[in-house]
Amino acid sequence: MIVVSGLRKRFGSHTALDGMSFAVEPGQVTGFVGPNGAGKSTTMRVILGLDAPDAGTALVAGRPYRSLTRPLCHLGSLLDAGALQPGRTARNHLLWIAHSQGLPSRRVDEVLERAGLQTVARRAAGGFSLGMRQRLGIAAALLGDPPALMLDEPFNGMDPEGIVWMRQHLRGLAAEGRAVLVSSHLMSELEDTADHVVVVGRGRVIADTNIAALLKTAAAGRVTLRAGASSIDAAAGVLEAEGASVSRTDVGTLTVTGLPAEAVVTLLTTRGVPFAEISSHRATLEEAYLELTRDAVEFRAATGSEAAA
């Protein structure tokens, strides 16, 4: 288990962390998301003892990472898939890490197989694609068979097959009872992978919640109604008379709030108003994320002359 409590960190005049607090529970994948500059990388570096906080604590199995004996047996991490000696083979890269932790050589072969790298184990890692380096990084993180894992952008560089593998692999690790923290900008992948999400901005936690609950809140009970040109106005009138809020979002399409889909169907059917389709709105994690971080983005790309300046 990873527990972050009240982390504060400044770099000169810049506040990177401003009371960051959350926990990564065993048996689930926790997504860690936020805009660039939100404090995700700094938080992960503090957890690993690479940066010292000005205040607060980051504990792994109840202790600071630096105080752990054989730390890879408590927390496996992947922050930079390119952090390797390019002339070493994949197997030798893992061997020196394993030896540093007092782990047996057979463990190297086990994680190579689990990462799908057994056929390229004796190739120089410097010639690997980014996706293969990600797999090698996952293998390194698993060397100590740790109960917790922390991965930064593990989907980067993956081809479609690799993305499916990564998604299934992460869920499999959680199913084994491990606590898995995954930072990513790929909301669609996290939506299909994570059970829980921690959304951060400006060094603080904005939301710390179950993904299903977050998406339900983001959907806000909206219903999409499609009807022909001859009945769309009549449908809007019937629904507004019942207290619903109705807005026209496209030709022949209404967005309805204040009434569930079943009630909309009953009302229009009873009043004899024809319609083509009614569906409850299903929010995406990306939609929920953008709404939550609307005021937490420190930099937005400029266009035209602003970009040139």
C-alpha positions as CSV (number, residue, x, y, z in Angstrom):
1,M,0.0,0.0,0.0
2,I,1.2,3.5,-0.8
3,V,0.0,6.4,1.4
4,V,0.7,10.0,0.6
5,S,-0.1,12.5,3.3
6,G,0.1,16.3,3.1
7,L,3.0,16.5,0.7
8,R,4.3,20.0,0.1
9,K,7.2,20.8,-2.2
10,R,8.5,24.0,-3.7
11,F,11.2,24.5,-6.4
12,G,12.3,28.1,-6.0
13,S,9.1,30.3,-6.3
14,H,7.1,27.4,-7.9
15,T,4.8,25.3,-5.6
16,A,4.9,21.8,-7.1
17,L,2.9,20.1,-4.3
18,D,0.4,21.8,-2.0
19,G,-0.9,19.3,0.5
20,M,-1.1,16.3,-1.8
21,S,-2.8,13.4,0.0
22,F,-4.2,10.0,-1.3
23,A,-3.8,6.3,-0.8
24,V,-3.3,3.4,-3.3
25,E,-5.2,0.5,-2.1
26,P,-4.4,-3.2,-2.7
27,G,-6.4,-5.1,-5.2
28,Q,-7.1,-2.3,-7.6
29,V,-5.6,-0.1,-10.3
30,T,-5.6,3.5,-9.3
31,G,-5.3,6.0,-12.2
32,F,-3.2,9.1,-11.4
33,V,-4.2,12.0,-13.7
34,G,-3.8,15.7,-14.1
35,P,-2.6,18.4,-16.5
36,N,1.1,19.0,-17.1
37,G,2.6,20.6,-14.1
38,A,-0.1,19.2,-11.8
39,G,2.5,17.5,-9.5
40,K,2.2,13.9,-10.7
41,S,5.9,13.4,-11.5
42,T,7.1,15.2,-8.3
43,T,4.7,13.1,-6.2
44,M,6.1,9.8,-7.7
45,R,9.7,11.0,-7.2
46,V,9.0,11.9,-3.6
47,I,7.4,8.4,-3.1
48,L,10.7,6.9,-4.4
49,G,12.8,9.2,-2.2
50,L,14.3,10.9,-5.3
51,D,13.0,14.3,-4.1
52,A,12.6,15.3,-0.5
53,P,9.3,17.0,0.5
54,D,9.3,20.2,2.4
55,A,6.4,18.8,4.5
56,G,4.3,15.7,4.7
57,T,5.1,12.0,4.2
58,A,5.0,9.3,1.5
59,L,5.0,5.8,2.9
60,V,5.3,2.4,1.3
61,A,4.2,-0.5,3.5
62,G,4.2,2.0,6.3
63,R,7.7,3.2,5.9
64,P,9.7,5.7,3.7
65,Y,11.0,4.0,0.6
66,R,14.6,4.9,1.4
67,S,14.4,3.0,4.7
68,L,13.3,-0.2,3.1
69,T,15.6,-3.2,2.9
70,R,15.5,-4.6,-0.6
71,P,13.0,-1.9,-1.7
72,L,12.1,-3.6,-5.0
73,C,10.4,-6.3,-2.9
74,H,8.0,-3.7,-1.6
75,L,7.4,-1.3,-4.5
76,G,8.3,-1.8,-8.2
77,S,8.4,1.3,-10.3
78,L,8.7,2.5,-13.9
79,L,9.3,6.2,-14.3
80,D,11.4,6.3,-17.5
81,A,11.5,3.4,-19.9
82,G,14.7,4.9,-21.4
83,A,16.7,4.6,-18.2
84,L,19.0,1.7,-19.2
85,Q,22.4,1.1,-20.6
86,P,21.8,0.6,-24.3
87,G,24.6,-1.8,-24.8
88,R,23.3,-4.3,-22.3
89,T,21.0,-7.1,-23.3
90,A,17.5,-7.2,-21.8
91,R,18.5,-10.1,-19.6
92,N,21.7,-8.5,-18.4
93,H,19.9,-5.3,-17.6
94,L,17.5,-7.2,-15.4
95,L,20.3,-9.4,-13.9
96,W,22.3,-6.4,-12.5
97,I,19.1,-5.1,-10.9
98,A,18.2,-8.5,-9.5
99,H,21.7,-8.9,-8.0
100,S,21.5,-5.4,-6.4
101,Q,18.5,-6.7,-4.5
102,G,19.8,-10.2,-3.7
103,L,17.3,-11.8,-6.0
104,P,18.0,-15.1,-7.8
105,S,18.8,-15.2,-11.5
106,R,15.8,-17.5,-12.1
107,R,13.6,-14.5,-11.2
108,V,14.9,-12.6,-14.3
109,D,13.7,-15.4,-16.6
110,E,10.3,-15.4,-14.9
111,V,9.7,-11.7,-15.5
112,L,11.0,-11.8,-19.0
113,E,8.5,-14.4,-19.8
114,R,5.7,-12.5,-18.1
115,A,6.5,-9.4,-20.0
116,G,6.6,-11.3,-23.3
117,L,10.3,-10.6,-23.9
118,Q,11.8,-14.1,-23.7
119,T,12.5,-14.3,-27.4
120,V,14.5,-11.0,-27.3
121,A,16.2,-11.5,-23.9
122,R,19.7,-11.6,-25.4
123,R,19.3,-8.6,-27.7
124,A,20.8,-5.2,-26.8
125,A,18.1,-3.1,-25.1
126,G,19.3,0.0,-26.9
127,G,17.7,-1.4,-30.1
128,F,14.3,-1.9,-28.6
129,S,11.3,0.2,-29.6
130,L,9.7,2.3,-26.9
131,G,6.9,-0.2,-26.5
132,M,9.5,-3.0,-25.9
133,R,11.3,-0.8,-23.4
134,Q,8.1,-0.3,-21.6
135,R,7.7,-4.1,-21.3
136,L,11.3,-4.3,-20.1
137,G,10.6,-1.6,-17.5
138,I,7.5,-3.6,-16.3
139,A,9.7,-6.7,-16.0
140,A,12.2,-4.8,-13.9
141,A,9.4,-3.5,-11.7
142,L,8.2,-7.0,-11.1
143,L,11.6,-8.5,-10.2
144,G,11.0,-8.4,-6.4
145,D,7.4,-9.7,-6.7
146,P,6.3,-6.5,-4.9
147,P,2.8,-6.0,-3.4
148,A,2.8,-2.4,-4.9
149,L,3.6,-1.0,-8.3
150,M,3.9,2.6,-9.6
151,L,4.1,3.2,-13.4
152,D,4.4,6.5,-15.2
153,E,2.8,6.6,-18.7
154,P,3.2,2.8,-19.4
155,F,1.0,2.9,-22.5
156,N,3.3,5.3,-24.3
157,G,4.9,3.8,-27.4
158,M,2.6,0.7,-27.4
159,D,1.1,-0.6,-30.6
160,P,-2.6,-1.8,-30.4
161,E,-1.5,-5.3,-29.4
162,G,0.8,-3.9,-26.7
163,I,-2.0,-1.7,-25.3
164,V,-4.3,-4.6,-25.0
165,W,-1.5,-6.6,-23.3
166,M,-0.7,-3.7,-20.9
167,R,-4.4,-3.2,-20.0
168,Q,-4.9,-6.9,-19.2
169,H,-1.5,-7.1,-17.4
170,L,-2.3,-4.2,-15.1
171,R,-5.7,-5.6,-14.2
172,G,-4.1,-9.0,-13.7
173,L,-1.6,-7.5,-11.2
174,A,-4.5,-5.9,-9.3
175,A,-6.4,-9.2,-9.3
176,E,-3.4,-10.7,-7.6
177,G,-4.0,-8.3,-4.7
178,R,-1.3,-5.7,-5.6
179,A,-1.7,-2.0,-5.2
180,V,-1.2,-0.5,-8.7
181,L,-0.7,3.3,-9.3
182,V,-0.7,4.3,-13.0
183,S,-0.1,7.8,-14.3
184,S,-1.3,8.4,-17.8
185,H,-2.7,11.0,-20.2
186,L,-4.6,8.3,-22.1
187,M,-8.0,8.6,-20.5
188,S,-9.7,6.0,-22.7
189,E,-7.1,3.4,-21.6
190,L,-7.4,4.3,-17.9
191,E,-11.2,4.2,-18.2
192,D,-10.9,0.6,-19.4
193,T,-8.2,-0.3,-16.9
194,A,-8.5,1.5,-13.6
195,D,-11.0,0.9,-10.7
196,H,-10.2,4.2,-8.9
197,V,-8.9,7.6,-10.0
198,V,-7.0,10.4,-8.3
199,V,-7.3,13.6,-10.2
200,V,-4.8,16.3,-9.4
201,G,-4.2,19.9,-10.3
202,R,-1.8,22.7,-9.1
203,G,-0.3,20.3,-6.6
204,R,-3.6,19.3,-4.9
205,V,-6.0,16.4,-5.1
206,I,-9.2,17.5,-7.0
207,A,-11.0,14.2,-6.9
208,D,-10.2,10.8,-5.3
209,T,-13.0,8.4,-6.2
210,N,-14.3,5.3,-7.8
211,I,-14.3,5.6,-11.6
212,A,-17.9,4.3,-12.0
213,A,-19.1,6.9,-9.5
214,L,-17.2,9.7,-11.2
215,L,-18.7,8.9,-14.6
216,K,-22.2,8.7,-13.1
217,T,-21.7,12.2,-11.6
218,A,-20.3,13.5,-14.9
219,A,-23.3,12.2,-16.8
220,A,-25.5,14.4,-14.7
221,G,-28.6,12.4,-15.6
222,R,-28.6,13.7,-19.2
223,V,-30.8,12.0,-21.8
224,T,-30.3,12.2,-25.6
225,L,-33.5,12.3,-27.7
226,R,-33.6,12.1,-31.4
227,A,-36.8,12.8,-33.4
228,G,-38.0,13.9,-36.8
229,A,-38.3,17.5,-37.8
230,S,-42.1,17.4,-37.5
231,S,-42.1,16.2,-33.9
232,I,-38.9,17.6,-32.3
233,D,-40.5,20.8,-31.1
234,A,-43.6,19.0,-29.8
235,A,-41.3,16.7,-27.8
236,A,-39.4,19.6,-26.3
237,G,-42.7,21.2,-25.3
238,V,-44.0,18.1,-23.6
239,L,-40.8,17.6,-21.6
240,E,-40.4,21.2,-20.6
241,A,-44.0,21.2,-19.3
242,E,-43.0,18.4,-17.0
243,G,-40.1,20.4,-15.6
244,A,-37.3,19.0,-17.6
245,S,-34.5,21.2,-19.0
246,V,-34.2,20.8,-22.7
247,S,-31.6,22.1,-25.1
248,R,-31.2,21.5,-28.9
249,T,-27.7,20.1,-29.5
250,D,-28.1,19.2,-33.2
251,V,-30.8,19.0,-35.9
252,G,-33.4,16.6,-34.6
253,T,-31.5,16.1,-31.3
254,L,-32.3,17.3,-27.8
255,T,-30.4,16.9,-24.6
256,V,-32.7,16.5,-21.7
257,T,-31.9,16.8,-17.9
258,G,-34.3,16.5,-15.0
259,L,-36.1,13.3,-16.2
260,P,-34.7,9.8,-16.5
261,A,-34.8,8.1,-19.9
262,E,-37.7,5.8,-18.8
263,A,-39.9,8.8,-17.9
264,V,-39.1,10.5,-21.2
265,V,-40.2,7.4,-23.1
266,T,-43.5,7.2,-21.0
267,L,-44.3,10.8,-21.5
268,L,-43.8,11.0,-25.2
269,T,-45.6,7.7,-25.8
270,T,-48.6,8.8,-23.7
271,R,-48.8,12.1,-25.5
272,G,-48.5,10.4,-28.9
273,V,-45.3,12.3,-29.8
274,P,-43.1,10.1,-32.1
275,F,-39.4,9.8,-31.6
276,A,-36.5,7.8,-33.2
277,E,-34.2,7.2,-30.2
278,I,-33.8,7.9,-26.5
279,S,-30.6,7.0,-24.6
280,S,-29.1,7.9,-21.3
281,H,-25.9,9.8,-21.6
282,R,-22.7,7.9,-20.7
283,A,-19.9,10.2,-19.7
284,T,-16.3,9.3,-20.5
285,L,-13.4,9.7,-18.2
286,E,-11.9,12.3,-20.5
287,E,-15.1,14.3,-20.3
288,A,-15.1,14.1,-16.5
289,Y,-11.4,14.9,-16.3
290,L,-11.7,18.0,-18.5
291,E,-14.5,19.3,-16.4
292,L,-12.7,18.7,-13.1
293,T,-9.4,20.2,-14.3
294,R,-11.0,23.2,-16.1
295,D,-9.5,25.7,-13.6
296,A,-6.3,23.7,-12.8
297,V,-4.5,24.0,-16.2
298,E,-1.5,26.3,-15.7
299,F,-0.7,26.5,-19.4
300,R,-2.9,26.3,-22.5
301,A,-1.3,26.2,-26.0
302,A,-1.5,29.5,-27.7
303,T,-2.3,29.9,-31.4
304,G,-1.2,32.1,-34.3
305,S,0.8,35.2,-33.2
306,E,0.6,34.2,-29.5
307,A,2.4,30.9,-30.3
308,A,5.1,32.8,-32.2
309,A,5.7,35.1,-29.3
